[in-house]
Amino acid sequence: MAHAFSSASDLADGIRLRKLSPVDVVEDHLERIAGDDHNAFVTVDREGARERAREAERALENGESWGPLHGVPVAIKDLYDVAGLATTQGSPLFARNVAESDSLVVARLKEAGAIVVGKTNVPQFGRSGATHNDLVGATATPFDRERTAGGSSGGSAAAVADFQVPIAQGSDAGGSIRIPAAFCGIYGLKPSYGRIPMVKRPDGFSHFTPMCDVGPLSRTVADAALFLDATAGPHPEDPTCLPPPRGSYREACEEPIDDCRIAYSPDLGTFPVSVAVRPVVDRAVSDLAAATDATIDRIDVDLGASHGEIIETMYGTWSLAGHAVANERLADERGLDLYADHREHLTEYDVETIEAGRDLPAVDYVRANECRTAVFDGLQSIFGKYDALLSATVSVPPFGKWADTPRQIDGENCHRNGWHLTLPYNFTGHPTASAPAGTTDDGLPVGLQIAGPRFGDDTVLAVSAALERARPWLKDLPGAP
């Protein structure tokens, strides 16, 4: 299984130069997946992946190149469609919901030559920062089989961290790429909003409030950049997507950051951060400062809103409305009213949010944008002076894999969504990543959040790559060679 420990970039280069066989590469990863005890996958398409690998091999023999990911195995989060495979959304109600076509990001990965090996686990409907459901169970971080991989892209993160695939797709509407990246000790990138297009109907604007992005989970920064190079760019059916990138994101990883001014606030001025996490993040920032000539200032952050206002006024309001609308759309399109007819499959939180969303005044929904504007202005004031802003990604280390999300941090009460520092960037669209910062005294992974100015994906990648060079993190992964 030697190929399973290679990066996507190394695999792609080796396959392109015909030093590696796509058939051997895929087989090694399938063998690794077969030994999975973290519950990362919902569906494994063994025969489909093998056939695609044989086609990739024949293409090489004929002098053909499919693209930058030719022959590289990837995994897809089970909220996104892969033609011929079930999209379960982590729910028993959708266990046999076989997709007829590919989601846009899947189509672009395939066009770039990637080989989809399967679908990764999610919390039901993607509505939690911890991945567990009644369909296939809970997904654990490779660092501790009794602790969660995070969510909602928990299966993707666990698969990458356990060397089952070199790269996996995730999505992020409140931290769903960055939380599991932090909990699994890997790299996760939420690109600028609209960098990777998303096509949804009947509501083409459904990913705007809060801003939901598709992005990669990988073991290296260069692999995330490779994913972004393969998938970024506009699409005519996405009304909010961005223009084509100006250059190669993989090349951005080589850019020096010595002239950068970087701000550091472990708690973003308002979020609680546990005593287990703070020193790990501090050390990572110190390592970055020691390894570069970048200016790093510890600053006081004013986001223009309190921790409670950010969660309740914005995320709370918008998620309530979103859950209620999603239930109605299922009823309209499929005759499946979860709230009325399948409440036994819903959590107490699902029921509460659907009920509250139905009664939400339109005035409250619109006025939440005032709080959003204050947060945007607060971040923009920082990025007017600095090239990047660093913080903790998550307030706590990974918790129990079947546990509810934390309600206390170091003895202080905490909102159910108040334990991660990822939310503000889903209100403003800034590019943000979680990079491994190190481990706690108990050996649990901690993430460092790296945010950049609007549309500054290249800056986020450059700072992330500098951190990776300053303190290589692959050695921290359980089972790393």
C-alpha positions in Angstrom: 0.0 0.0 0.0 3.0 2.3 -0.5 1.0 4.6 -2.9 -1.6 5.3 -0.2 1.0 7.4 1.7 1.8 9.6 -1.2 0.4 13.1 -1.8 -2.0 13.8 -4.7 0.7 16.0 -6.3 3.3 13.2 -6.2 0.8 10.7 -7.5 -0.2 13.0 -10.3 3.4 13.7 -11.3 4.3 10.1 -11.2 1.4 9.0 -13.3 2.0 11.7 -15.8 5.6 10.6 -16.2 4.4 7.0 -16.4 6.5 6.1 -13.3 3.3 5.0 -11.6 0.3 3.0 -12.8 -3.2 4.3 -12.1 -4.3 0.7 -11.6 -1.8 0.1 -8.9 -2.5 3.5 -7.2 -6.2 2.9 -7.0 -5.8 -0.7 -5.8 -3.5 0.4 -3.0 -6.1 3.0 -1.8 -8.9 0.5 -2.1 -6.9 -1.9 0.1 -6.4 0.9 2.6 -10.1 1.7 2.6 -10.9 -2.0 3.2 -9.1 -1.8 6.5 -11.0 1.4 7.6 -12.1 1.3 11.2 -12.9 5.0 11.4 -16.2 4.7 9.4 -15.1 7.3 6.9 -17.0 5.9 3.9 -20.7 5.4 3.3 -20.2 3.9 -0.2 -17.1 2.5 -1.9 -17.3 2.1 -5.6 -14.6 -0.6 -6.0 -15.5 -1.9 -9.4 -16.2 1.6 -10.8 -12.9 2.9 -9.6 -11.0 -0.1 -10.9 -12.6 0.3 -14.4 -11.8 4.0 -14.4 -8.2 3.2 -13.4 -7.9 0.8 -16.3 -9.2 3.5 -18.7 -6.7 5.9 -17.2 -3.9 3.4 -17.9 -5.0 2.9 -21.5 -5.2 6.6 -22.0 -1.6 7.0 -20.9 -0.5 4.2 -23.2 -2.1 6.1 -26.1 -0.3 9.3 -25.1 -3.5 11.0 -23.7 -3.7 13.2 -20.6 -7.0 13.7 -18.9 -5.7 16.6 -16.8 -3.8 17.5 -13.7 -5.5 14.8 -11.6 -5.1 12.0 -14.1 -5.5 8.7 -12.2 -5.6 10.3 -8.7 -8.1 8.8 -6.3 -10.6 11.2 -4.7 -13.5 10.9 -2.3 -16.8 12.9 -2.4 -18.8 14.1 0.5 -22.2 12.3 0.6 -24.2 15.5 0.2 -23.0 15.8 -3.4 -24.0 13.6 -6.4 -21.9 11.1 -8.2 -23.8 9.5 -11.1 -24.7 5.9 -10.3 -24.0 6.2 -6.6 -26.4 6.9 -3.7 -26.4 10.3 -2.1 -27.7 9.4 1.3 -27.2 12.8 3.1 -26.6 10.6 6.2 -30.2 9.7 6.4 -32.0 6.3 6.3 -34.7 8.0 4.2 -32.2 8.5 1.4 -30.3 5.2 1.6 -31.4 4.3 -2.0 -31.3 7.8 -3.5 -29.2 7.0 -6.5 -27.9 10.1 -8.4 -28.5 10.3 -12.1 -25.8 12.9 -12.8 -22.7 14.4 -11.2 -22.6 17.6 -9.1 -20.6 20.3 -10.8 -17.6 19.9 -8.6 -17.6 16.1 -9.2 -17.8 16.7 -13.0 -14.9 19.1 -12.8 -12.8 16.6 -10.8 -13.5 13.9 -13.3 -12.7 16.2 -16.2 -9.3 16.8 -14.5 -8.7 13.0 -14.5 -9.6 12.2 -10.9 -11.0 8.8 -10.0 -13.9 8.8 -7.6 -13.5 5.8 -5.2 -16.6 6.5 -3.0 -18.8 8.7 -0.9 -17.8 9.9 2.6 -19.9 10.0 5.8 -21.8 13.1 7.0 -24.2 14.0 9.9 -27.8 13.8 8.8 -28.3 16.5 6.1 -25.0 18.0 7.1 -26.4 19.8 10.1 -23.8 19.2 12.7 -20.1 19.9 13.5 -19.8 16.2 14.5 -20.3 13.3 12.1 -22.7 10.6 13.3 -26.1 9.4 12.0 -28.5 6.5 12.1 -27.6 5.2 8.7 -24.0 4.1 9.1 -23.0 5.4 12.5 -20.2 7.7 13.8 -17.0 8.7 12.1 -13.9 8.9 14.4 -10.7 10.9 14.1 -7.7 8.7 13.5 -6.1 10.3 16.6 -8.6 8.5 18.9 -11.3 6.1 17.8 -13.6 7.2 20.5 -13.6 10.9 19.4 -15.3 12.6 16.5 -13.7 13.5 13.2 -15.8 16.7 13.3 -18.3 17.7 10.7 -20.0 18.0 8.5 -17.2 16.8 6.2 -16.0 14.4 8.8 -15.9 11.3 6.6 -13.8 13.2 4.0 -11.4 14.4 6.7 -11.0 11.0 8.3 -10.4 9.3 5.0 -7.6 11.7 4.1 -6.0 11.6 7.6 -6.1 7.8 7.6 -4.4 7.6 4.1 -7.4 6.1 2.4 -7.4 8.9 -0.2 -4.9 11.7 -0.8 -7.6 14.3 -1.2 -11.3 14.6 -0.6 -14.1 17.1 -1.4 -15.9 18.9 1.4 -18.2 21.8 1.8 -18.4 24.6 4.4 -21.4 26.7 5.4 -20.3 27.3 9.0 -17.0 25.5 9.4 -17.8 22.1 7.8 -14.4 21.8 6.1 -12.3 23.6 8.7 -13.7 21.9 11.8 -13.0 18.3 10.6 -9.6 19.4 9.3 -8.7 20.6 12.7 -10.1 17.5 14.4 -8.2 15.1 12.0 -4.9 16.9 11.9 -5.0 17.8 8.2 -5.4 20.8 5.9 -8.8 22.1 4.9 -9.5 25.1 2.6 -12.7 27.1 2.4 -12.0 29.2 -0.8 -13.3 32.6 -1.5 -17.1 32.5 -1.8 -17.8 31.7 -5.5 -14.3 30.6 -6.3 -15.6 27.1 -7.0 -19.1 27.5 -8.5 -22.2 25.7 -7.1 -25.2 25.1 -9.3 -28.5 24.7 -7.3 -32.1 24.8 -8.5 -34.8 25.9 -8.0 -32.9 28.5 -5.8 -29.7 29.5 -7.5 -28.9 31.8 -4.6 -29.4 29.3 -1.8 -25.7 29.2 -0.9 -25.4 32.9 -0.2 -26.9 33.2 3.3 -24.7 32.0 4.9 -22.1 31.7 2.3 -21.4 28.0 1.5 -18.3 26.9 -0.3 -17.0 23.7 -1.8 -13.3 22.9 -1.1 -10.6 20.3 -0.5 -9.4 18.4 2.5 -5.8 17.2 2.0 -2.6 16.3 3.8 -0.6 18.9 2.1 -1.2 22.5 1.1 0.0 21.8 -2.5 -2.7 19.1 -2.9 -5.4 21.6 -1.8 -4.0 24.0 -4.4 -4.1 21.3 -7.1 -7.8 20.6 -6.3 -8.5 24.4 -6.5 -6.7 24.6 -9.9 -8.9 21.8 -11.2 -12.2 23.1 -10.0 -12.1 26.9 -9.8 -13.7 29.1 -12.4 -17.1 30.5 -13.3 -20.1 28.6 -14.5 -23.0 30.3 -16.4 -25.7 28.8 -14.0 -24.1 30.1 -10.8 -25.2 33.7 -10.4 -22.6 34.6 -7.7 -19.5 32.8 -8.9 -16.2 34.6 -9.4 -14.2 35.2 -12.7 -11.4 32.9 -13.7 -8.4 32.8 -11.4 -5.4 35.0 -12.4 -2.8 32.2 -12.1 -1.9 28.8 -10.7 -2.8 28.2 -7.1 -0.2 25.5 -7.0 2.5 28.1 -7.8 1.1 30.3 -5.0 2.3 27.7 -2.5 5.9 28.6 -3.5 5.5 32.3 -2.9 7.6 33.8 -0.1 5.7 35.6 2.7 8.7 37.5 4.1 7.0 40.9 3.2 3.7 39.9 4.6 2.1 41.5 7.6 0.1 39.0 9.6 -2.3 39.6 12.5 -2.9 37.0 15.3 -5.8 36.8 17.6 -6.3 33.4 19.2 -10.0 34.1 20.0 -11.0 36.7 17.3 -11.8 38.9 20.2 -15.0 37.2 21.1 -15.0 33.4 21.0 -14.0 31.2 24.0 -10.9 29.1 23.4 -10.0 26.4 25.9 -6.7 26.2 27.9 -5.9 23.0 26.0 -6.0 24.7 22.6 -4.4 28.1 23.3 -0.8 27.1 23.9 -0.8 24.8 20.8 -1.9 27.6 18.6 0.6 30.0 20.2 3.4 27.7 19.5 2.5 27.2 15.9 2.4 31.0 15.4 5.8 31.3 17.1 7.2 28.6 14.8 5.9 30.5 11.7 7.4 33.8 13.0 10.8 32.1 13.7 11.0 30.5 10.2 10.1 33.6 8.1 10.7 37.4 8.0 7.0 38.1 8.0 5.8 40.6 10.5 3.3 38.9 13.0 1.5 41.2 15.4 -0.8 40.0 18.1 -3.8 42.3 17.9 -7.2 43.0 19.6 -10.0 42.1 17.2 -13.3 43.9 17.1 -15.8 42.2 14.8 -18.5 44.7 15.7 -20.6 42.0 17.2 -20.4 39.7 20.2 -20.0 36.0 20.2 -23.7 35.6 21.0 -24.8 38.1 18.4 -22.8 36.4 15.6 -24.3 33.0 16.4 -27.9 34.0 17.3 -28.5 36.9 15.1 -26.9 35.6 11.9 -26.2 31.9 11.9 -29.2 31.2 14.1 -31.6 33.2 12.0 -30.4 32.0 8.6 -30.1 28.3 9.6 -33.7 28.3 11.0 -35.0 29.7 7.7 -32.8 27.3 5.7 -34.0 24.2 7.6 -37.7 25.1 7.2 -37.3 25.8 3.5 -35.4 22.6 2.9 -38.2 20.6 4.6 -40.8 22.3 2.4 -38.8 21.8 -0.8 -38.5 18.0 0.0 -42.3 17.9 0.4 -42.9 19.8 -2.9 -40.3 18.0 -5.0 -40.5 14.4 -3.6 -43.7 14.3 -1.5 -41.5 13.8 1.5 -42.5 16.0 4.5 -39.9 15.1 7.2 -41.6 17.2 9.8 -45.1 15.9 9.3 -44.5 12.3 8.3 -41.0 11.2 9.3 -40.4 13.0 12.6 -38.9 9.9 14.1 -35.9 10.3 11.8 -35.3 13.9 12.9 -33.3 15.0 15.9 -34.9 17.3 18.5 -32.7 20.1 17.1 -34.1 19.4 13.6 -37.7 19.7 14.8 -37.0 22.8 16.8 -35.3 24.6 13.9 -38.0 23.7 11.4 -40.7 25.0 13.8 -38.8 28.2 14.6 -38.0 28.7 10.9 -41.6 28.5 9.8 -42.5 31.3 12.3 -39.4 33.5 11.6 -40.4 37.1 10.8 -39.0 38.3 7.4 -37.9 41.5 9.2 -35.6 39.5 11.5 -34.2 37.6 8.5 -33.3 40.8 6.7 -32.1 42.7 9.7 -29.5 40.0 10.4 -27.6 41.6 7.6 -26.9 44.6 9.8 -24.9 42.3 12.1 -23.3 40.7 9.1 -22.2 44.1 7.9 -20.6 44.9 11.2 -18.6 41.7 11.1 -17.6 42.4 7.5 -16.5 45.9 8.4 -14.5 44.6 11.3 -12.6 42.1 9.2 -12.1 44.6 6.4 -10.5 47.0 8.8 -8.0 44.3 9.7 -7.3 43.3 6.1 -6.7 47.0 5.3 -3.6 46.7 7.4 -2.7 43.0 7.3 -2.3 40.3 4.7 -3.6 37.5 6.8 -5.4 36.9 10.1 -4.6 33.9 12.3 -6.7 32.3 15.1 -7.6 29.0 16.6 -9.9 27.1 14.3 -11.9 25.2 17.0 -12.1 26.1 20.7 -11.8 22.6 22.0 -10.0 19.3 21.0 -12.0 16.5 19.5 -14.8 15.3 21.7 -16.7 12.0 21.9 -17.8 10.6 18.6 -21.4 10.1 19.7 -21.5 13.2 21.9 -23.5 16.3 21.4 -21.5 19.4 20.5 -19.9 21.1 23.6 -22.1 23.3 25.8 -19.3 24.3 28.1 -15.7 25.4 27.6 -13.5 25.4 30.7 -16.6 25.5 32.9 -18.3 28.4 31.1 -21.5 27.9 29.2 -21.3 27.8 25.4 -23.9 28.0 22.6 -24.3 24.8 20.6 -22.4 26.6 17.7 -20.1 28.7 19.9 -17.2 26.3 20.0 -15.7 27.0 16.6 -14.3 30.3 15.3 -15.2 29.6 11.7 -18.6 31.2 11.4 -17.6 34.9 10.6 -16.0 33.9 7.3 -19.2 32.2 6.1 -20.9 35.6 6.5 -18.3 37.6 4.6 -16.9 35.2 2.0 -13.2 35.7 2.9 -11.0 32.7 2.0 -10.0 30.7 5.1 -8.1 27.5 5.9 -7.4 25.3 8.9 -3.9 24.0 9.1 -2.5 21.6 11.7 -1.0 23.6 14.6 0.2 20.6 16.6 -1.3 18.4 19.3 -2.4 18.9 22.9 -0.7 17.3 25.9 -3.1 14.4 25.4 -2.0 13.9 21.8 -5.2 15.4 20.2 -4.9 17.6 17.1 -5.5 21.4 17.1 -6.1 23.6 14.0 -4.7 27.0 13.2 -7.2 29.1 11.2 -5.6 31.2 8.4 -7.8 33.8 6.8 -7.0 36.2 3.9 -8.4 39.3 2.3 -11.3 39.1 -0.1 -10.3 37.0 -3.1 -6.9 36.3 -1.5 -6.9 32.6 -1.9 -3.3 32.7 -3.1 -2.3 34.6 0.1 -4.0 31.9 2.3 -2.2 29.2 0.4 1.2 31.0 0.6 0.9 31.5 4.4 -0.3 27.9 4.9 2.6 26.5 2.9 5.1 28.6 4.9 3.6 27.1 8.1 3.9 23.7 6.6 7.6 24.3 5.9 8.1 25.7 9.4 6.6 22.8 11.2 5.9 19.8 8.9 2.7 18.1 10.2 2.6 14.8 8.4 4.7 13.1 11.1 1.9 13.8 13.6 -0.7 11.7 11.7 -1.3 8.3 13.3 0.2 5.5 11.1 2.4 7.9 9.1 5.4 6.2 7.6 
